[in-house]
């Protein structure tokens, strides 16, 4: 999930990995129901699986995990939408110097 701008520039001399993923521990029943519907409609290669916080954190191995780390979506930039409650998604951004 490394991202480089279309013009080929690097972000601060680094590769940046950003990830948002369905969470297994937040709203577990609702997430499981949503994943069943998604997977029934998705192509065989596009299925989704909710993952635990620890599983999502493993995706950032080998990177400098930027603050605030792997958290629920509204916690990554809480000032953007102060009234938002929990969302069944974990997210994070990691930086790997070149």
Backbone torsions as a table, in degrees:
resi	resn	phi	psi	omega
1	UNK	NA	24.8	177.5
2	UNK	-66.9	144.9	-176.9
3	UNK	-128.0	130.6	174.0
4	UNK	-128.4	134.4	179.2
5	UNK	-54.6	154.1	-176.4
6	UNK	-58.0	-28.8	-179.1
7	UNK	-83.7	4.7	174.5
8	UNK	87.0	-3.0	178.1
9	UNK	-66.5	149.4	173.6
10	UNK	-96.0	154.0	179.9
11	UNK	-90.0	100.7	178.1
12	UNK	60.8	35.4	179.8
13	UNK	67.3	32.1	-176.3
14	UNK	-145.9	161.9	168.1
15	UNK	-96.5	135.6	-178.6
16	UNK	-115.1	129.5	174.9
17	UNK	-107.9	125.8	175.8
18	UNK	-124.1	139.8	-175.3
19	UNK	-146.7	133.9	166.9
20	UNK	-126.0	132.2	-171.7
21	UNK	-142.5	142.4	176.0
22	UNK	-57.0	133.7	-176.4
23	UNK	-92.2	143.3	178.7
24	UNK	-86.6	-24.0	-173.6
25	UNK	-97.2	-10.9	-176.6
26	UNK	-107.9	118.0	-179.5
27	UNK	57.6	46.8	-170.5
28	UNK	-52.5	-44.0	-178.3
29	UNK	-66.9	-42.7	180.0
30	UNK	-66.8	-40.8	178.8
31	UNK	-64.7	-43.6	179.9
32	UNK	-61.3	-42.1	178.5
33	UNK	-64.2	-43.1	179.0
34	UNK	-62.8	-41.4	180.0
35	UNK	-66.0	-36.9	177.5
36	UNK	-61.8	-44.7	178.9
37	UNK	-64.6	-47.7	-180.0
38	UNK	-57.9	-50.0	-176.4
39	UNK	-65.7	-32.0	177.4
40	UNK	-67.5	-30.2	-178.2
41	UNK	-94.4	-18.8	-174.3
42	UNK	-82.6	156.7	171.8
43	UNK	-64.8	159.2	-176.4
44	UNK	-53.8	-34.1	-176.7
45	UNK	-86.7	-2.1	-173.4
46	UNK	-114.3	19.3	179.2
47	UNK	-65.8	158.7	-179.1
48	UNK	-123.5	148.2	178.4
49	UNK	-134.1	123.4	174.9
50	UNK	-66.1	146.6	-178.5
51	UNK	-128.5	154.3	177.6
52	UNK	-74.5	166.6	176.4
53	UNK	-55.6	-45.0	-179.7
54	UNK	-63.4	-40.1	178.5
55	UNK	-62.7	-44.2	-179.9
56	UNK	-66.0	-40.4	179.4
57	UNK	-59.3	-35.2	179.4
58	UNK	-61.5	-27.5	178.3
59	UNK	-62.1	-20.2	-177.5
60	UNK	-98.0	8.0	176.2
61	UNK	-54.7	135.1	179.4
62	UNK	86.1	3.7	177.0
63	UNK	-120.0	163.4	169.8
64	UNK	-87.0	107.5	-177.9
65	UNK	-73.2	118.4	-176.9
66	UNK	-76.1	150.4	179.2
67	UNK	-64.5	139.3	12.2
68	UNK	-95.1	18.4	180.0
69	UNK	91.5	-153.5	177.4
70	UNK	-89.6	115.6	-175.6
71	UNK	-141.8	174.5	172.8
72	UNK	-68.0	149.3	-175.3
73	UNK	-46.3	-50.5	-176.9
74	UNK	-65.0	-19.4	-178.9
75	UNK	-81.1	-15.9	-177.8
76	UNK	-71.1	-39.9	175.5
77	UNK	-137.4	71.5	-173.5
78	UNK	-61.9	-25.8	-179.5
79	UNK	-68.9	-16.6	-178.0
80	UNK	-71.7	-34.6	-178.1
81	UNK	-150.3	81.4	-169.8
82	UNK	-62.7	-21.3	-177.4
83	UNK	-92.2	-1.3	-173.7
84	UNK	-71.5	137.1	177.5
85	UNK	-91.3	-165.4	-179.3
86	UNK	-64.7	139.2	172.3
87	UNK	-119.0	145.3	-177.3
88	UNK	-80.0	53.6	-179.9
89	UNK	-139.4	138.3	171.0
90	UNK	-105.3	145.8	-179.8
91	UNK	-145.9	162.2	176.4
92	UNK	-171.0	168.0	176.7
93	UNK	-135.8	130.8	177.4
94	UNK	-120.5	149.1	-179.1
95	UNK	-122.4	132.0	178.1
96	UNK	-124.6	109.2	179.8
97	UNK	-59.2	147.4	178.7
98	UNK	-78.3	NA	NA
